[in-house]
Amino acid sequence: MSAMRRLHQDMLDSAAPIRPYVCGMNCSPCVAPSAPTADGKRRALLRPSWFAAVMGTGIVANAADTLPRSFPMLRTAATVVWLGAALLLVLLAVGYLRQRALRSHAGDPVTAQFFGAPPMALLTVGSGALLLGRPLIGLEAALDVDWVLWSLGTVLGLATACAVPYLMVTRHRFTPDAAFGGWLMPVVPPMVSAATGALLVPHAPAGQPRLALLLGCYAMLGLGLVAALLVLAMIYGRLVHHEAPTGTVVPTVWIGVGALGQAVTALGALAAVAPSTLPAPYARGTEVFALLGGIVVWGFAMLWAVLATGLTVRTIRAGLPFAPTWWSFIFPVGACVTATSALAARTGSEMFVWIAVVFYGLLVIAWVVVTGHSLRHAARHMGRRPVGGHAHRRTGEPEGRVNSPPVLK
């Protein structure tokens, strides 16, 4: 059966006691346990990957505030988009918690990768409160919202960055061609915490608390960046030594661009606030690191973006059906906007200024397209009941071969 049909069944069918899933991109199904469900009980429809919609919507708003060029009415529109992201975050969080599906999702080697999406959704909306929400709710309320969401997102992100790799080592089993862009999702949240935490450094109590926050952000940046580079090496090895990914898994290649862009953004944001905390020689060193290191990582991000673009164009020609993986296009492009804007602010280069503006234009177009498809997808499937016959599938019954894992369900 096709990958798209598998995707729809995973969202709509009722669960079996033993659920077959795909270990790699081009391998036969293997059998692993999933949470048992009683006859007639609906399977959990909401996966953590849907929080990528909050990430993508939130960064459309936040990136507008970082642009090196101001445009009339853009901030007002960005504020409206941020409010939409905040509302969507509340709806998804309530819906996901009501399902109580955490354990069953942790046992799925594909779904577990996207536990990184909820923390990044919290961090994105929280930073938007400080960047865009102040005129609406006031500085004090915006700070309170950001502190709460940043703290919660950081704790969840660090837990994900530790727990998911542990599960991959001890419980999940993968074939040599299993690596895909979703493997970056658990390790990227600490970098987002570093970039968004920089906004809170000037508002932290002076002295040791502010210093601890700044150094903690740098530590999380190192945690996320080194881990992301290791995963990118595995993904590149998979691309070179095995068949190219096809279908709805291809958009996840763009997550690598987002990881690298977040690193550049964090470097610039932390260097901007370091002089208020670190002694002069070290504060000056952070500025040099942000400039030279940022340009180096930005160059690598552009290389990965070209590779991702080529694979995407190739897949579109062959046919790329809509799936929630399309949200993998949005946050990475938004990270390119914030990274390029940070370099433009630090260097004064007109080249970076216009690259950031062009990236933002592409970001808005992509967001409109993906949002439209997502709304139509939700309207088409909302309220549909699961097919009862699938609830009684025999244990370990194979579902056929597929070309890509059912990611971002």
Secondary structure, DSSP 8 states (H G I E B T S, - for coil): --HHHHHHHHHHS---SEEEEESSSSS-EEEEE-----TT-------GGGGHHHHHHHHHHHHHHH-SS--TTHHHHHHHHHHHHHHHHHHHHHHHHHHT-HHHHHTSTTGGGGGGHHHHHHHHHHHHHHHTSHHHH-HHHHHHHHHHHHHHHHHHHHHHHHHHHHHHHHT----TT---GGGGTTTSHHHHHHHHHTTTGGGS-TTHHHHHHHHHHHHHHHHHHHHHHHHHHHHHHHHHHS----GGGGGGGGHHHHHHHHHHHHHHHHHHHGGGTS-HHHHHHHHHIIIIIHHHHHHHHHHHHHHHHHHHHHHHHH-----GGGGGGHHHHHHHHHHHHHHHHHH--HHHHHHHHHHHHHHHHHHHHHHHHHHHHHHHHTT----GGGGG--TT------SS-----
